[in-house]
Amino acid sequence: MFSRGSAQTILPPNEKARCALEMACVLSSDGRDLWTGAETVLIQLGDIPDRGEDEIAILFLLRSLDIQAKANGGAVFQVNGNHETMNVEGDFRYVDSGGFDECLDFLEYLNDCEHNWEEAFVGRVGVSERMKD
């Protein structure tokens, strides 16, 4: 079992998350976003929002890893932290402007997927970073 909480570093949020997941041996390091944890249980201890403009991309990655993990006897769980709770309550004081932009981009993509959330989440892994290029 591996748990991961928020950690402030100089790395961008998506890169920081990927680095932590690779160090935990649950994410491939070749850029293909493959679950390498076999039967490992990964617990994300909240605070994904309010970390920059790759928040939804991290959620997509965790969802994709959960699907792959379950196929291999593992699992990925996400626990809400104080930033998730603040956002649900309408407290957006820590939201980065890029986070709002990423959310708008996702809503457009969700329309393209005819509001099929599962298809949208699984099909969107890594899109946020590619859109910046």
TORLUM-692860 format. One record per residue (C-alpha): y, x, z; chain; residue in one letter. Coordinates in steps of 0.02 Angstrom, whole numbers, plus 32768, in hexadecimal, padded with zeros to 4 digits. Layout:
<recs>
      Y      X      Z   unit   code
      Y      X      Z      A      A
...
</recs>
This chain:
<recs>
      Y      X      Z   unit   code
   8000   8000   8000      A      M
   80AD   803D   7FD5      A      F
   8152   7FEE   8007      A      S
   81FA   8014   7FBD      A      R
   82A4   7FE0   8000      A      G
   8354   7FFE   7FC2      A      S
   838C   80B1   7FC2      A      A
   8439   80E9   7F91      A      Q
   8435   8182   7F21      A      T
   849B   81C7   7E92      A      I
   841B   8189   7E13      A      L
   843D   80E9   7DB1      A      P
   83DD   8055   7DFE      A      P
   835B   8043   7D74      A      N
   833B   80FE   7D6E      A      E
   8330   8104   7E2D      A      K
   82B2   8076   7E2F      A      A
   8249   80C6   7DA6      A      R
   824B   816E   7DFF      A      C
   8212   811E   7EA3      A      A
   8188   80BD   7E4B      A      L
   814B   8159   7DEF      A      E
   814C   81BD   7E93      A      M
   80E2   8132   7EE0      A      A
   8068   8147   7E4F      A      C
   8076   8090   7E19      A      V
   80DE   80A7   7D7A      A      L
   80B2   8113   7CE5      A      S
   812C   81A1   7CC6      A      S
   8120   8197   7C08      A      D
   81A0   810B   7BF5      A      G
   811F   8086   7BC8      A      R
   8134   802A   7C6F      A      D
   807A   8024   7C94      A      L
   802F   8000   7D3F      A      W
   7FD2   809B   7D7B      A      T
   7FB3   8062   7E2E      A      G
   7F04   8018   7E16      A      A
   7EE9   7FAF   7EB4      A      E
   7F8B   7FE3   7F08      A      T
   7FF9   7F5E   7F57      A      V
   80B2   7F7E   7F3A      A      L
   8131   7F25   7FA7      A      I
   81E8   7F2A   7F6F      A      Q
   824E   7F10   800D      A      L
   82E0   7EB5   7FBF      A      G
   8390   7EE7   7F91      A      D
   837B   7EEF   7ED5      A      I
   8420   7E92   7EB3      A      P
   84C9   7EE5   7EC5      A      D
   848C   7F90   7E8E      A      R
   84DE   7F9A   7DE2      A      G
   84BE   7F55   7D37      A      E
   8401   7F68   7D2C      A      D
   83CF   7EEC   7DB4      A      E
   8378   7E70   7D42      A      I
   8324   7EFE   7CE4      A      A
   82D6   7F35   7D8A      A      I
   829B   7E83   7DAB      A      L
   824D   7E7F   7CFC      A      F
   81F5   7F24   7D1E      A      L
   81B1   7EE9   7DC6      A      L
   8172   7E46   7D78      A      R
   811B   7EA4   7CED      A      S
   80CD   7F1C   7D6A      A      L
   8091   7E88   7DD3      A      D
   8035   7E3E   7D3F      A      I
   7FE6   7EE6   7D16      A      Q
   7FBE   7F0A   7DCD      A      A
   7F64   7E64   7DE4      A      K
   7EF8   7E8A   7D4C      A      A
   7EC4   7F2B   7DA5      A      N
   7EAA   7EE8   7E55      A      G
   7F57   7F16   7E95      A      G
   7FF5   7EB2   7EB2      A      A
   80B2   7EBC   7EB7      A      V
   8112   7E56   7F38      A      F
   81CD   7E44   7F44      A      Q
   821E   7E1A   7FEA      A      V
   82CF   7DD6   7FEC      A      N
   834D   7E46   803F      A      G
   83FC   7E23   807C      A      N
   8448   7E3A   7FCE      A      H
   83D3   7DB8   7F81      A      E
   8405   7D41   800D      A      T
   84BE   7D65   7FF7      A      M
   84B4   7D41   7F3C      A      N
   8457   7C9C   7F58      A      V
   84DD   7C6B   7FD4      A      E
   8565   7C8F   7F53      A      G
   85A2   7D31   7FA2      A      D
   85BD   7DA2   7F0B      A      F
   8632   7E23   7F58      A      R
   85B9   7EB2   7F37      A      Y
   8587   7E7D   7E86      A      V
   85B3   7EFF   7E02      A      D
   860C   7EBA   7D68      A      S
   857C   7EFF   7D00      A      G
   8507   7E92   7D68      A      G
   8566   7DF8   7D30      A      F
   855D   7E33   7C7B      A      D
   84A2   7E51   7C89      A      E
   848C   7DA2   7CD0      A      C
   84EC   7D55   7C3E      A      L
   8482   7DB9   7BC2      A      D
   83E4   7D7A   7C16      A      F
   841E   7CC4   7C10      A      L
   8438   7CD5   7B54      A      E
   838A   7D22   7B45      A      Y
   8342   7C95   7BB0      A      L
   8389   7C18   7B33      A      N
   8331   7C78   7AA7      A      D
   828E   7C66   7B0A      A      C
   82AB   7BAA   7B18      A      E
   82BF   7BBD   7BD6      A      H
   820E   7BFF   7BED      A      N
   822E   7C6F   7C84      A      W
   8184   7CC7   7C7E      A      E
   8197   7CF4   7BC7      A      E
   824A   7D2B   7BE5      A      A
   821F   7D9B   7C78      A      F
   8186   7DED   7C2D      A      V
   81D2   7E01   7B81      A      G
   8275   7E4A   7BBE      A      R
   8238   7EE6   7C18      A      V
   82AA   7F76   7BEB      A      G
   831C   7F0E   7B7B      A      V
   83B3   7F25   7BEB      A      S
   83B1   7FE1   7BD4      A      E
   8395   7FD4   7B18      A      R
   8429   7F5C   7B06      A      M
   849C   7FE4   7B49      A      K
   8468   805F   7AC0      A      D
</recs>
